[in-house]
Amino acid sequence: MNKLFLFILFIGFLNVSKAQYFQTGQDPASLKWRQINTENFQIVYPDYYENQAQKLAVVMEKVYLAGGKSLEYKPKKISIILHTQTVKSNGLVAWAPKRVELYTIPHQGIYAQNWIEQLAIHEFRHVVQIDKVNSELPKILKALFGEQGTALFFGVYVPWWFIEGDAVVMETALSNSGRGRYPSFLMEHKALAVEKGNYKYDKAYNDSYKNYVPNHYQLGYYMVGVSREKYGVDLWNSVLERVGKKPLSINPFNKMLIQKTGLNKVQLYDTIFNELKNKWIEEDQNFKPIEFEVISPANKTYSNYRYNHWLNDSTVISYKTSLNETASFVKINLNGEEKKIITPGIIFDESVNCNGEWMVWSEQVADARWEHS
């Protein structure tokens, strides 16, 4: 009976056991993979991507020298997997198993930065953040929970605004580009502060189903960047050290913030954004806007009209997005009357174009089998 029970238990575990705790999808099985091993990275890539992979290897080693200085940490060797056949434009760092995944196709709205270099700087900073916490964790916790434990403690204690804001600060500091230099990235908090004032911390961080809230990349850029200026670059190094060394304490992130600045994260947010609001209001008072006419109708829920095109002298075509509606193309006349034309699929930013009575856009369609195709 005992043997039978163990056999049934074993069969049951076969149905749920996975080689990877966290995975993003699969590439086509027809790909042939190669690898480059440098001192600090293993780069895994399709064989036809040889030249670009060689360039990335050089870039990553350069980034390694500077990307972890302010956190006083050099991470251990890590694998980088290149997904070259998907139309996603992104990158991520995952633990369990630890690796970096880069989606190599640049997006339509890319700024003046080589896409692979942008990914290298931004995603490497995430490697430094997580491995820094991992290096400080008690050995008993790492032995018990493995890489899942590192991901757990990092995810529970470190807010997303710091994770992404710190990486945006670094992509801006270590290049001649970066989102921190672009008005399109920075303007939303300025407009919000001048027109409505600042939201409370919970709303600014957790978003809203009623009002538009700038994302945690933008929030974090201001939080991390301004706090580095006010309290020194060592601030966040100390905070991450505390998270790693005291993972079973109550909110170690906040405790070290209070110790170094006298403020918890909510008070830090209030201090930073109140100062910025006063500065932005003063700038706005000295700004003379160009006169323009608004023809889009007033909406109870926040809505946005983009890629505007005059169909004729009395009708505008727009791509409308809203918090409570599926995105669609609409036409609006000079009286503000709006009519839906068509609801497309998932379109790519900046891919819409119009000429006369024709509209063209690119849609993302999922592959039936391979998530990374």
Secondary structure, DSSP 8 states (H G I E B T S, - for coil): -HHHHHHHHHHHHHTT--S-SS------TT--EEEEE-SSEEEEEEGGGHHHHHHHHHHHHHHHHHTTGGGT-----EEEEEE-S-----EEEETTTTEEEEE-S--TT--SS-HHHHHHHHHHHHHHHHHHHHHHS-HHHHHHHHHHHHHHHHHHHS-HHHHHHHHHHHHHHTSS--GGG-HHHHHHHHHHHHHT----HHHHHH--SSS----HHHHHHHHHHHHHHHH-THHHHHHHHHHHH-TTSS-HHHHHHHHHHS--HHHHHHHHHHHHHHHHHHHHHT---------S---SS-EEEEEEEESSSSEEEEEEEETTEEEEEEEEETT--EEEEE--SEE-TT--EEETTEEE--EE---SS-TT-
